[in-house]
């Protein structure tokens, strides 16, 4: 759909909400805020923005849409597995970095797959 100011606010709000929601979840889970967790925000934001772009500007066609959704989900699963291996590291900052990214990407994927379609229906 055409890029309007409303679309820009939906895009920015969705991605900001997913990162803030991820940090809220980390706070609930008992994570302590430190440098390695702050670094995860910029990395996760870039990854979440990328998947949001792919899903927000889907071209028409059921096959293309299904392929895009599958690609986004598969890429997140690969990232979850990869950072899950890194989360086994006994050094606390590296472990928190990996766990933080897993949480932020998971929340971002939730927002992309369930919240974004609801916002697109209202347009």
N, C-alpha and C positions, 0 to 999 in steps of 0.2 A: 504494500500500500504506500501511498505517497508520504514523504517525510514532512510532517507538519510540526508545529511547536508542541501540540498535544502528544504526538508520537515521541518526541524528544523527552518530554517530561515523564511519560510512561517508561521509556527505556532507562532513563537515569534513575528514576525512583525505584524501579524494579531491581536494578543492580545494586543500588545503595542499600535498599531494604534487605536484600539477600546477604550482604556482607554484615550489616548490623545484626540481622537475625542470627547469623553464624557466631558472631562474637557474644551475643546474648546466650546462645546455647553453650558456648565454651564457659561462660561465667557460671551458668547453672551446673555444669559438669565439674566445676572446681578448678579450672585453669587459672593460673596466675599470669597477669599481664606483664610481658617483658619483650625485649627487642626481637627475639625470634618469632613471637606471635604477631608483632606489628608488621614485620616483613611479609608475613603470610598474606596480609590484607592486600597489598599491592599485587602480589603474584596471583592470588585467587581472583581479585577483581578483573585482571586481564583475561584470565581463563573464562570467567563467568560472562564477561562482556562478549567474548568471542562466540560462546554458545548461544547467547541471547540474540546476537546479530543473525546467526544462521537460522534460528527458529522464528525470529520476528519478521524476516523478509523472505519467507518461503515463496517460491513460485507456485503457480497453480499446478495441480496434478497430484493425484493420490500417490503415485509411485515415487515422485521426487520428495514429497513430504515424508513418506514412510522411510525412505532412504536417509533423509536428513535427521529424522528423529533417532533412527538406529545408529547413525554415525556419532551423534552427540552422546547418546547413552553409552556406546561402546568406548568412546574416548574417555569418558569419565570413569568407567570401570577399569580401564587400563591405568589411569592415574590413581584410582583408589588402591589398586593392587601394588603399584610401584611405591607410592608413599606409605602404604601399609608395611612394606618391607623395610623402609627407612624408619618407620615408627618402632621397629624392634631394637633400634640402637639404644644402648644404655646411657649415652650422654644426653642429659635432660634437654638442652636447647634444641638439639637435632630432633629428638623424639617429639617435643612439643611443636616444633615447626611442621613435622610430617602429620601429626594428629590434627593440628590446626588447619592445615590445608585440606585434609580429608573432610573435616567438618564443614569448612567454608564451601568447598566444592559440592558437598552433598546438599547443603542448604541452597546453594545456587542452582543446582540441578532441579531440586524441588520447585523452586520459584519458576524456572524456565519451563518445566513440564506441566505444572498445574496452575500456577498463578497467571503466567503470560497468556495462555489460551483464554482464560476468563476475562482478562483485560482486552484482548483482541476482539472478543465477541461483543463487547460494549461499544466498540468503535463503529 
